[in-house]
Amino acid sequence: MNENSIWAVVAGAPFIVVASIPVDIVFHIAGVYPPMGQMKTYVVTTGAIFGLLALAHLWRMIEEGPRLAREPWFVAFTLIAAAMCFSAWRVLKRIPRS
């Protein structure tokens, strides 16, 4: 991966975050996504997926040895998945029980 590729990812990530917020709002209004107050299933599902991804990465690092621990992208994706799982868990705790 060359330097231009890395900068493209760095520049693209904030754009995706900023562009996805209005799209999410439109999808909520259009009924594609559940209403704002009924996000529990979505949060549980995405949290479980990110948790499983983080666990799969950890398992792969254990199985294949320390070589993967020196791969910056692999470690970054593992940490991001773990952070997203933790974030979903925190959001889930804030959703009132129905």
MOTADA-V380461 format. One record per helix or strand of 2 or more residues. SS is the DSSP state (H for helix, E for strand). FROM is the first residue (numbers start at 1). TO is the last residue. If there is no record, write none. Layout:
BEGIN
ss = {SS/SS}
from = {FROM/FROM}
to = {TO/TO}
END
This chain:
BEGIN
ss = {H/H/H/H}
from = {3/40/68/72}
to = {30/64/70/94}
END
